[in-house]
Amino acid sequence: MSAPTTQELELLKKFREKLVDLSLEGEQDSDMFLLRWIRGEQDSDMFLLRWIRARENNLDHAEDMLRKSLFWRKENNLDSWKQPANLKTDLPYEIVGYDQNNCPVVMIQGGRWDFKKLVADGQRQDFLNFKQSIYEEILETMRGKTTPEGVPVTQGIFIIDLNCSSFSQMSFQVLGMMKEDGQRFEANYPEILKNLYFINAPWFLNMVMNIMKTIVSAKTVGKINVFPSDPTKWMPVLQEIVPLEILPVVYGGKNADSKLNSNLEN
């Protein structure tokens, strides 16, 4: 995310006045989620700027969005939720490292996620919290990172491999679960998406995309890139945006230590 413009710096001053009760500058009585980000004026500027940009510079709407998100965090007790052991195994993903601008890169082998089983096992809420924990992990990896230009990092790259996806997974309940995940992401993690890449995309991904387009902003949709099950189409793109040293071998890189390699080899 680019540094604030002169106009945005003025908006940030006004935005801070609206949030004075949140104790942005001191640790006493502050929300711990905020404290992980408020570490000096520049860092907090970039944190607050995400909400302003997400609401097209409307400070009232940005304030409402941020306050609702903070309430949602406390209500769902996200800071203390732990990933169930079976989800760690059954839902493979990995933050493999950082791109050339120090933005984290997360790779998700979504084609191996058994969504219908999660619903059948009564783990819908666990799944939603699991996805939130991934977003939280990404936020944590950004903290303290800066771009080559010295701007605090606030965005990450998502790469979702849909190899092995099956249309049989697309039940009404599964689509509803995906929709709620999209709504949560849009409402509580504004402007953290640098780009999203779907690779090995099946034909029925359009069903999911049509749902997503009804709940996420046009700006978010514009960051989504879809590639079919043809490595000659997506591999050169990944090799360009992800340093080869961190890109897993099975995706055309040199990272032989990634746990994602063995998942595909097996």
HELIX and SHEET records of a PDB file:
HELIX    1   1 THR A    6  LYS A   18  1                                  13    
HELIX    2   2 VAL A   20  LEU A   22  5                                   3    
HELIX    3   3 MET A   32  LEU A   35  1                                   4    
HELIX    4   4 GLU A   41  ALA A   54  1                                  14    
HELIX    5   5 LEU A   59  ASN A   76  1                                  18    
HELIX    6   6 LEU A   78  SER A   80  5                                   3    
HELIX    7   7 ALA A   85  ASP A   90  1                                   6    
HELIX    8   8 GLY A  110  ARG A  112  5                                   3    
HELIX    9   9 PHE A  115  ALA A  120  1                                   6    
HELIX   10  10 ARG A  124  MET A  142  1                                  19    
HELIX   11  11 PHE A  167  GLN A  169  5                                   3    
HELIX   12  12 PHE A  172  ASN A  188  1                                  17    
HELIX   13  13 LEU A  205  MET A  212  1                                   8    
HELIX   14  14 ALA A  218  VAL A  221  1                                   4    
HELIX   15  15 PRO A  231  ILE A  241  1                                  11    
HELIX   16  16 VAL A  249  TYR A  251  5                                   3    
HELIX   17  17 LYS A  259  GLU A  265  1                                   7    
SHEET    1   A 5 TYR A  93  TYR A  98  0                                        
SHEET    2   A 5 PRO A 104  ILE A 108 -1                                        
SHEET    3   A 5 GLY A 156  ASP A 161  1                                        
SHEET    4   A 5 LEU A 193  ILE A 199  1                                        
SHEET    5   A 5 ILE A 224  VAL A 226  1                                        
END                                                                             
